[in-house]
Amino acid sequence: QYHDHRLPNIGPSRKRPYPMDDQPSSPPHHHGPPSVVGQEGMPPPAMRPRGPKLKFTPEDDGLLVDLKEKKNLTWKQIADFFPGRSSGTLQVRYCTKLKAKTTVWTDEMVQKLRTAMHEYENDRWRIISSKVGSGFSPTACRDKAQEIQ
C-alpha cells in the first residue's frame, strides 16, 4: 500500500546563511600540529608547482627528505612547505621514491637478503615440482628448466 507522507508547512529558516557584520565569525578550526613554516631553523617553502603534471624537482625532493628525516615533521606540517600539494601526495612521493634512496645497506642486511633469496629459490623449485607432479624432485625440475632454457 502507498503511504503519502507530508511535512508540515514550515516557514522561512531563521538561521542566517552568512554572519552579520556586527557578529564576529568563528575562526577556522585547525587540527593537528601547528605550522612551522617561517620559524627559525626552517627552510623556505617550495615554489607552487605549475603545469598539468606538477612534477617534483630535485630541490622539492631534497626539501621533502630534509623536512621528514632531519626536522622530523608530520606530513601535515610538511605540506605547509609545499603549496598546491597535499600531505598524502608528499607521503607517497617520499615512501615510494625517496626513502629507498636514503636507506643504507649494512652487512647484516645484505646477509639477510642473500639468505632470503636462497630460501626463495629453494621454495620456488619445491612449488614448481609439486605442480609438475609424477615424483619429480625440486632439483630435477631446476636442472631440467636450466637445460631447456
C-alpha positions in Angstrom: 0.0 0.0 0.0 1.2 3.5 -0.8 1.5 6.0 2.1 1.6 9.7 1.4 3.8 11.5 4.0 3.6 15.2 4.0 5.8 17.6 6.0 4.0 20.3 7.9 4.2 23.8 6.4 7.5 25.3 7.6 8.1 29.0 7.4 11.4 30.5 6.2 14.5 29.4 8.0 15.5 31.6 10.9 19.2 30.7 10.5 21.2 33.3 8.7 23.3 31.8 5.8 26.1 34.4 6.4 27.2 36.1 9.7 26.1 39.7 10.2 28.7 42.4 10.2 28.2 43.0 13.9 28.8 39.4 14.8 32.4 38.0 14.6 32.7 34.8 12.6 34.4 31.9 14.3 38.0 31.3 13.2 38.6 28.2 11.0 39.4 25.1 13.0 42.9 23.7 12.6 43.6 20.2 13.6 47.0 18.6 14.1 50.3 20.2 14.8 50.9 23.9 14.2 52.6 25.1 11.1 56.4 25.6 11.4 56.9 27.5 8.1 58.9 30.6 8.7 60.2 29.6 12.1 63.9 29.9 12.9 65.9 27.0 11.5 63.3 26.0 8.9 64.0 26.2 5.2 61.8 28.4 2.9 58.8 26.7 1.4 58.9 25.2 -2.1 57.6 27.0 -5.1 54.0 26.3 -6.1 54.1 23.7 -8.9 52.9 24.8 -12.4 51.7 22.9 -15.4 49.5 19.9 -15.9 51.7 17.2 -14.4 53.0 19.0 -11.3 56.4 17.3 -11.4 58.7 17.2 -8.4 62.0 19.0 -8.9 65.3 17.7 -7.3 65.0 20.7 -5.0 61.5 19.6 -4.0 62.8 16.1 -3.3 65.7 17.4 -1.2 63.4 19.6 0.9 61.0 16.8 1.4 63.7 14.4 2.7 65.2 17.2 4.9 61.8 18.0 6.5 61.0 14.4 7.1 64.3 12.9 8.2 66.2 15.9 9.7 63.4 18.1 11.0 61.1 15.1 11.9 57.9 16.9 10.9 54.5 15.4 10.5 53.0 15.1 7.0 50.6 18.0 7.6 53.5 20.2 8.7 55.5 19.2 5.7 52.5 20.0 3.4 52.7 23.6 4.6 56.1 23.9 2.9 54.6 22.7 -0.5 51.7 25.0 -1.6 49.5 23.2 -4.0 50.4 19.7 -2.8 48.6 17.5 -0.3 50.2 15.7 2.6 49.1 12.4 1.0 50.9 13.2 -2.2 54.1 14.1 -0.3 53.9 11.0 1.8 53.5 8.8 -1.3 56.4 10.5 -3.0 58.7 10.1 0.0 57.7 6.5 0.7 57.9 5.2 -2.9 60.6 7.3 -4.5 62.8 8.9 -1.9 63.0 6.8 1.3 64.6 3.9 -0.5 67.4 6.1 -1.9 68.4 7.1 1.6 68.4 3.6 3.1 71.9 2.3 3.9 72.5 -1.4 3.5 74.5 -2.8 6.4 76.5 -6.1 6.1 73.8 -7.7 8.2 71.0 -6.6 5.9 72.9 -7.8 2.8 73.4 -11.2 4.5 69.6 -11.3 5.3 68.9 -10.5 1.7 71.1 -13.3 0.5 69.6 -15.8 2.9 66.0 -14.8 1.9 67.0 -15.1 -1.8 68.4 -18.6 -1.2 65.3 -19.7 0.7 63.1 -18.3 -2.0 65.0 -20.2 -4.7 64.5 -23.5 -2.7 60.8 -22.8 -2.1 60.4 -21.9 -5.8 61.6 -25.2 -7.0 59.7 -27.1 -4.4 56.4 -25.4 -5.5 57.2 -26.0 -9.2 58.0 -29.7 -8.6 54.6 -30.1 -6.8 52.8 -28.6 -9.8 54.8 -30.8 -12.3 53.9 -33.9 -10.2 54.8 -37.5 -11.1 57.5 -37.6 -8.4 60.0 -35.1 -10.0 62.2 -33.6 -7.3 62.8 -29.9 -6.9 66.4 -30.4 -8.1 65.3 -32.4 -11.1 62.9 -29.7 -12.1 65.5 -27.0 -11.6 68.0 -28.9 -13.7 65.5 -29.6 -16.5 64.5 -25.9 -16.5 68.1 -24.9 -17.0 68.5 -27.5 -19.8 65.5 -26.2 -21.8 66.3 -22.5 -21.5 
